[in-house]
Structure formats: C-alpha cells, structure tokens
Amino acid sequence: MHNFDYHRAASLADAAAKLKGAEDGKLLAGGMTLLPTLKNRLAQPSDLIDLADLGDMRGVSIEGDEVVIRAMTPHFAVATSLEVAAAIPALAALAGNIGDPAVRHRGTIGGSVANSDPAADYPAAVLGLDATVVTNERSIRGDDYFLGLFETALRPGEIITSVRFKKPKRAHYLKFRHPASGYAVVGVMVAQFAAGTRVAVTGAGPCAFRVKAMEEALDRSFTPAAVADIAVPHADLMGDIHCSAEYRAHLVKVYARRAVEALTA
C-alpha cells in the first residue's frame, strides 16, 4: 500500500472541501473496492477522506412515489428495510444478494454507484427503476449517469448524497451469480411503470445499459414470449475466463425472460 494522508470528515461540506483541496483525493465509504485496490498498490491517492462519521448520510425514506436511500446506507440496511420491502420488493431482494454478509454490512449504495463496477448489482436498479443520483452539487438522471468502465457522469469533487428510486407497478431482478464472490456475471432488472417497461442489464458490458428492443416488446405484450427471441448483440459485451461475450448475450435473454416469468406467474 502506498502512503497517503488520512482525514475523517466532520460534515459533507468538510468532506467536499478536503476532497477538492487534495492533489488526488479519494472518498472512503464502505471501502469494499477501494481498500483491496490500495492493498494491491493499484491506486496511489494523495489523501483518503473517510465519510464514516456522516450519520445524516445514512437511512431510507419514502418521499411520494420515490424511495430515497442516502449514500452511506449499507446494503444490509436496504435489504432489511421494511419501507424498501413494501415499496420496491425487488430492490430489497437485490441488496440482499450482493456479495456476502461481510460485504453487505460494510458496502454502501453510494460507493457502489460511484464506482460503477461493471459487475455491481445496484447499477441495474438505477437504470431499471428510473433512479436519480443526487450529489452535493446537482441531480443526475440514471439514464445519463453510467458512461463506461468505472466511468460515471460525476465531476471532480462531486459527492453522491442519495439515490432516488421510482416505485414501479412491479419489478424483478435476477442474476447469474459468480459462485465465489457473488458478483453479477449478468444481472437483469425488469420494471414495469405506467409510462412503460424498463429492462436494465449489469455484468454484461463495460457498464450498465438498457435493452430498448425488449422494453418495446414488453410494452406491446408483457409476457415471457415477448423477449424470448430478442437477440442481444455481443460485439460490445465483455468476455473473460468466466464467460464469453456470446454467452453473456445469451444470459441477458434468458434472465430477462425469467424475470418476466416471475412477474407474470
């Protein structure tokens, strides 16, 4: 691990000031990605700003037709929240299947969304549930947020404060789970709103994305058969030792169909 200066932020404003004042500062939330990266000497930040004391950045609330989850809320709290389970059961279920118990108790929604790991689960919920990512400077629509591999629309010095998920009529999330780590080799969120259906995919590409062809088919007929024969191009998908791009494309189709089956059973 490289040397760095450690700071414990006293407030959101203090964290923002320390981050902007650092040569190459990094925020520490749950640390589930950052700490292993530092241990393997794959990053060399000048400063580490710990958000652990910002209690007002934890918690869940229901505001109108939205579920608001503050950025420092751990996955376990989302998974066990009665408010989330009542409003968006699929979101609670998604959080309950992230990683393992240690990761769920330490990892935070803000850290996951900020990192935009291609195999993370929350990005599928951000796109599938038409969420808004709120920062200390602005609000960013989920559709505009994920830009590429570990790349988001966040500007330097910007800090996520909460994520606002819209309540769907119904939604379901399924993933092909890596047997060791539990990450999403492919994960699919299908959510039906009055305005239309959203199909969001994580794990398959450099970042989360929507499958418009499936959405249009489900708007015409919300049945498993509607998506069963829709091919997902594999040219822009990821291939690795665990799963080829072609197989990931196949899994997107299979898990989208299964998600619709679960919603229509």
N, C-alpha and C positions, 0 to 999 in steps of 0.2 A: 504494500500500500504506500502511495506517495504521501508526502507531508501536505497538510492543509491546515488552515485556521478554522477552528470550530466556534460557532456562535449559536446561542439559544435565543430565538426571537421572543420578545415580550408581547408583541402585538402584530397584527397583519401589516400595519404601517411600518413597524420596525423591521419586519422581515423584508418588505419591499425595499426599504432604504438600504439595508445590508446587502441585498442581492444586487441592486444597481450600483452600489459602491465597490463591489468586489471586481477583481480583474476577470475571474472566471468562476463565479459563484454557482453553487448547486443547492437546491432545496432538499431537505431530508424530511420525508413524511413517514411512511412505514419502513422504507429502506429495503424492500424486498428485491428490487432490481439494482438500486444504487450501491448498496453495500457489497454484494458479490462482484459488481463491476470494479469497485475500488480495490477489493482484496486481490483481484486478478490483475491489477495495475492497468486496466483498460481505460481508465479515466484519470485525469490529474487536475481536479478543480483547485483553485487557489483558496476557496472558502466553502465551508459547509454550514448552511443555515437551517437549524433544527426547528421544526414547527410544533414540537410535541406539547408545548405549554399553551397553545392556542385553543383552549376549550370551546370557545364560541364558534370554531370551525368544525365542530362535531355535531352530529344529530340529524334527525329526519323530521320533516314536517309535511303536511298536506296543505297546499295552497290552491284552492279552486280545483281545476282539473289537472293539476300537476303534483307530482311527488318530488319534493326538494330534498336532496341529500347533500349535506355540506362536505367539503373536500376531505377533511381529516377523519371522516367516518370509516371505520374498518369494515371489511367485507362481512365479518361475523355479525356486526350490528345490523347491517342491511338484511342479511339472511334471516335473522331472528326478529326483525321489527314487525309487530302486529299491524302497524299502519301500512307498511310496504306490502305485506302479505294480503291485506284486504284490498288495497288499491290496484296493485300490479303483481299478482302472484308469480308471474314469470320472472320478474326482476329479483324477487326474494330467492327463488329457486336458482337462478343464475349465480347469485352471490354465494349461495350455499354450496356450490360445486366448484368454486375457484380453488385451485391448488390443494392444499391440505390444511388441517386445523391451525398449524403454526402460521401459515401464510394468511389465512382468513382472519386471525386475531391481530396480526400486525399490519398487513397490507391495507392501503386506503384507496377509496374510489378516486380521489384527486390524483394520487400518484400514478394509478393505473392509466387514467385518461390522459394525463400529461405525458406519460412515457410513450403511449401509442405502440406498445409491443404488438407485432402482427399476430401473436398467438394469445393475446389477452381476451377475456370474455366481455368486459364492460363495453368496449367499442361497438360490439354488435347491438347492445342495448341502447347506446347513444344514438345510433342511426335508426335502429328498428323502432324505438319509442319516440322518435322525433324530438330528441332532447335538445336543450340549450346548455352550453358550457358557459358558466358565469365566472368572470375573473375580477380582480380588483380594479380593472380599467373598463371592461365592456362585457357584452353578452355575444356569444358566437353560436350560431346555429350548428347543430351537429352535422348537417349536410355539408357545411363549409369548413369543418374543423380538421378532419384527418386528411393529410396531404401526401404522405408516403411513408416509407420505412422509418419508424421512430421520428416522424416529422409531423408537426401539427401547425395550426394557424397561430399558436401562441407567439407573442412578440417577446424580445429580450426583456427580462424583468417583470413579466406578467405572471400573476399567481392565480391559479384556479381557486375559487372560494366555494362553489357549489355546482351541482349538475341538476337541472330541472327536467324531469321526465314527464311526458304527457301520458295521461291514463288512456289506454286503448279500450275498445269494446272487448277484445280478447287477444291474448298473445301467448306464445310458447317459444322456449329456447331449448335447443338440443345441440350437443357437440360430440364429435368423435374425440374422445379424451386420450391424451398420451398416457400410457399405463404407469409411467414412473413419476412424472411431475404433475400430471393432471391438466396441463395446458390444452388449449383447443387446437388440435391438428386442423380441424374445421369445425366452426360453430355457426349455427343459423338461427336467427330470431325472425319469427313471422308474427306480425302485429296487425290487427285489423282495426281501423278507425272509421268514423263516419265519412271522412273525406277520402278514404281509400286504404289499400293494404300496403304495408312496407315489409320488404324481405331484406334483411341485413346479414352480411357474412363476415366472420372473422377467422383468422388462422390460414386462410387460403391464399391471400395476396399480401403484398407489402404492407397494406393497411386495410382497415375495414372498408367494405363497399356494399352498395345496394344492387339487387338484381331486378332491373326495371321490367324485363320481359316476364318474370314470374309475378311481379306486382300487378301488371296489366292483366295477366291471365287470371289471377285470383280475383281481381275486381269484376271480371266477367262471370266467373264461376268459382266460388270458394270451396273447391273440392280437391282432394289429393290428385285426381287425374289431371287437373288443370296444369300442374307443374311437373308431372311425371316424365314428360317427353321434352322438356325445355333444356337444351344443351347449354352449358356454361363454358365459354371459350377458355382454354387453359393457357393460352400464349402468355398472359400477364400474371399467371399464378406462380406460386413458389414450388420448387421441388427440392427435396433434401433426402437424407439417408432414411428417413422415416416414411416418406410419402412423396410420390411423384406429382408433378403439376397435373397430369392427366387424371390421376386418382383423386386428387383434391377436387377437381372439377366434377368428377362423378359423385363424390361425397356431398358436395353442395346440393346437388339434385336429390340425392337420397334423403338427406336430413331436412330439406325443405318439405319434401313430401311427407315425411314422418311427423313433422311439426304440424302440418295441416291436418293430418290424420288424428293427431292428439286433440286438436281443437274442434274437430267435427265428429268425434266418436260419440 
